[in-house]
Amino acid sequence: MIEETCLKAAQDFDHKLRTGEIAFNHKFGKSFYDYLNDASSHGIDSLTKTVKEYTRIFRGNVTSKYDFSKFKHIVDVGGNIGALLIEILQNTPDHVHGTVFDQPEVVLKAAENIAKHNLSNRCKTVGGNFLNHCRWKAIAIF
């Protein structure tokens, strides 16, 4: 569902180039996350599954090739259920802590996943919309 929807929005990428407006919003009349919440009761679940699969594919390469131990606190913006940050924390000393920042309904699942991996003492979750906190709103979906 997610990939097909994004491909449809990408077809209007020229709108982004001409106007500076977000092509997804133009194509569907609402933001990506509003679309997910309205599309079906499975919208956020579909996104979670998609992001989880993409994360699974590359996270081993990231955590095995980069030394995260030099940091005190790592924030994963759009961290979904926390899979990448969990793997980082599992492979770093206890002085490294983390925060998963994602949509409020997503971080509820992230908190469960963090607890399941016994990392609640080192990792917290914060719910919000990064687009509301981002100076570079042009990076928004298409």
N, C-alpha and C positions, 0 to 999 in steps of 0.2 A: 504494500500500500504506500509506504513512505517513498520508495524510490520512484514509483510510477507518478506519484503526485509531484515530486520535485522535478521530474523530467518534463511534466506538463508546464510547470512554472518556468523552467529554463527556456521553453519555447518563446516566452515573452521577454527574454533577456534584453532584446533591443529596446524595450520600454525603459529598462533601468538605464541604459546608455543614453537614451534621448532625454529622459526627464530627471534621472537621479532617484526616482521613487523605487521602492522595492517591488520587483516583478511579481513575486508571489502574492503580495497584497493586491496588486493590480489584477492578476489572473483570477484569484479566488474571492476578492472582496473582503479579505480579513487576513490577519497575521498567520504565520505558520502554526504557532501554538494554539491560537483560537480555532484554526481549522481542525487541528488534531482533536481538540476538546469537543468540537461540534460534530465532527465527521462521524464518529461512532463512539460507543463506550470503550472501544478497543484502540482508539487513536494513540494515547500515551503508551499503552502496552505495546503497540506495534513499533513505536519509536524506540522504546526501551529494548526490545528484542533486536532491532536493527543495529542500534548503537553497541549493544553487548557483543554482537557478532563481529562488527568492525574492530572493536577493542580487542577481542580475543585474537584476531589475526595479527595485530601488530604489537601488542603490549609486551610480549616476551622479548622482542627486539629492543624495545625502549628500556625496559628495566635491566636487561643484561648488558647493555652497552653504555649506559649513562650512570654516573655516580651521584645519586641523590642524597648521599649521607652528609654532604656539606651544608645542607639546608636545615633550618630549624622547623619551618612550616611550609607546606606545599598546599596550594589551593588548586583544585581541579574544577574549572568553570565549565559548566555543561557536563559534569562528571557522571551523569546518569546514575546507575546503581552503585557506583564507586569501585568498579572492578579494577580499573587501572591504578587508582590510588591505593587500593587494598594491596595489590601486588607490589607496589613501590614500598609501602610501609612494612610488608612482610620481609622485604629484602634490604631494609635499612635498620640502623641502630635505633634503640628506643627513644633517643632524643629528638627524632624526626616525627613531627605531627602533621596532620592534614585536615583539610576541610573540603567537602564535596558541596559545590554550589550548583543548584539546578532548580527546576520548577518545583513548587511546594509538594505537589502530589508525587513527584519522582523521588524527592529526597526522603520521603517516608519509607520507600523501598530500599533506598541507599542505607538508611539507618539500620534497617533489619539485616541487610547484607553485611554491614560493618560489624554489627553485634555477632552475627553468625561466625565471623572470622576472628572474634575476640580482640577487636581493635577499638572498641568504644572509648577506651581510656586515651587513645592517641588520635582519634579521628572524629570530627563532628560534621554535621550537615547544616546547611543554611539554604532555605528556600527563597526563591525570588526570580526575577526576570532580568537576565543580564543585559538585555536591550535597554532596560530602564536605567542601567548603571554604566552603560558603555559610552565613551566619548566618540567612538568610531561607529556610529549607527549605520554607516554605509556598508559595513561588512555583513549586515543582516541578509537573510536568505535571498540570494539573487538580487 
